[in-house]
Amino acid sequence: LYHVKTTAPGLRVLVLDSSDSQPEVHHCASDAEIVWYASDTHPFAKFADGVQRVTTEYCGLCADDDVMLMDGVEACLAVLRLDFTAAAARGQAFSYQWSEADPDGLYMTDGLSTPPQINGGTPMERLAALFAPYNALIYAVHRTKILRQAMDTATGMLDSMLGRELMVAALVAAEGGL
């Protein structure tokens, strides 16, 4: 939250918190809206509720152990503003993990990955392109209306985290290019 506040002042932030201990997020993002949930709340129930609360044309999700690079967010927004057929935009991602041998160290595990561009074609062709080299689409920058519809549908259909994530990705990709 501190990173977002210092690199993108004025960005509207909605924190969906279901932690057992109520961390002091106000110190990091006093201007963020915070919504508290029970600790056993399904992550996608929080996502769906959070997306319902969004009042902007575009939105993105960021897990508490992830970081968004504002240059990348701006590039994604530029794509969505120029390409009205795009349902979402996403950039490069990397995976990392902590080492038990060096608990203070953070190491990249997979290197930088660039998701495939998924444009045109039929909805089924877009889905095939999406799932071949799968990258989590849930954390892209989305058109809020499309993500909201996908979240509502997936929440009503599936119970597993991965199932909902894949269903949301499939529904967003079926709506338009990525």
DAJO-V920352 format. One record per residue. N is the residue number from 1. RES is the residue in one letter. SS is DSSP state (a for helix, b for strand, c for the rest). OMEGA is omega as a letter, one per 20 degrees, with the letter a starting at -180 (NA if undefined). Layout:
N_RES_SS_OMEGA / N_RES_SS_OMEGA
This chain:
1_L_c_r / 2_Y_a_r / 3_H_a_a / 4_V_a_a / 5_K_a_a / 6_T_a_a / 7_T_a_a / 8_A_c_r / 9_P_c_a / 10_G_c_r / 11_L_c_a / 12_R_c_a / 13_V_c_r / 14_L_b_a / 15_V_b_r / 16_L_b_a / 17_D_b_r / 18_S_c_a / 19_S_c_r / 20_D_c_r / 21_S_c_a / 22_Q_c_a / 23_P_c_a / 24_E_c_a / 25_V_a_a / 26_H_a_r / 27_H_a_a / 28_C_a_a / 29_A_c_a / 30_S_c_a / 31_D_c_r / 32_A_c_r / 33_E_b_a / 34_I_b_r / 35_V_b_a / 36_W_b_r / 37_Y_c_r / 38_A_c_a / 39_S_c_r / 40_D_c_r / 41_T_c_r / 42_H_c_a / 43_P_a_a / 44_F_a_r / 45_A_a_r / 46_K_a_a / 47_F_a_a / 48_A_a_r / 49_D_a_r / 50_G_a_a / 51_V_a_r / 52_Q_a_a / 53_R_a_a / 54_V_c_a / 55_T_c_a / 56_T_c_a / 57_E_c_a / 58_Y_b_r / 59_C_b_r / 60_G_b_r / 61_L_c_r / 62_C_c_r / 63_A_c_a / 64_D_c_r / 65_D_c_r / 66_D_c_r / 67_V_c_r / 68_M_c_r / 69_L_c_a / 70_M_a_r / 71_D_a_r / 72_G_a_r / 73_V_a_r / 74_E_a_r / 75_A_a_r / 76_C_a_r / 77_L_a_r / 78_A_a_r / 79_V_a_a / 80_L_a_r / 81_R_a_a / 82_L_a_a / 83_D_c_a / 84_F_c_r / 85_T_c_a / 86_A_b_r / 87_A_c_a / 88_A_b_r / 89_A_b_r / 90_R_c_a / 91_G_c_a / 92_Q_c_r / 93_A_b_r / 94_F_b_r / 95_S_b_a / 96_Y_b_r / 97_Q_b_r / 98_W_b_r / 99_S_c_r / 100_E_c_r / 101_A_c_a / 102_D_c_a / 103_P_c_r / 104_D_c_a / 105_G_c_r / 106_L_b_a / 107_Y_b_r / 108_M_b_a / 109_T_b_a / 110_D_b_a / 111_G_b_a / 112_L_b_r / 113_S_b_r / 114_T_c_a / 115_P_c_r / 116_P_c_r / 117_Q_c_a / 118_I_c_a / 119_N_c_r / 120_G_c_a / 121_G_c_r / 122_T_c_r / 123_P_a_a / 124_M_a_r / 125_E_a_r / 126_R_a_r / 127_L_a_r / 128_A_a_r / 129_A_a_r / 130_L_a_a / 131_F_a_r / 132_A_a_r / 133_P_c_a / 134_Y_c_r / 135_N_c_a / 136_A_c_r / 137_L_a_a / 138_I_a_a / 139_Y_a_r / 140_A_c_r / 141_V_b_a / 142_H_b_r / 143_R_b_a / 144_T_a_a / 145_K_a_a / 146_I_a_r / 147_L_a_r / 148_R_a_r / 149_Q_a_a / 150_A_a_r / 151_M_a_r / 152_D_a_a / 153_T_a_a / 154_A_a_a / 155_T_a_a / 156_G_a_a / 157_M_a_a / 158_L_c_a / 159_D_c_a / 160_S_c_r / 161_M_a_a / 162_L_a_r / 163_G_a_r / 164_R_a_r / 165_E_a_a / 166_L_a_r / 167_M_a_r / 168_V_a_r / 169_A_a_a / 170_A_a_a / 171_L_a_r / 172_V_a_a / 173_A_a_r / 174_A_a_r / 175_E_a_a / 176_G_c_a / 177_G_b_r / 178_L_c_NA
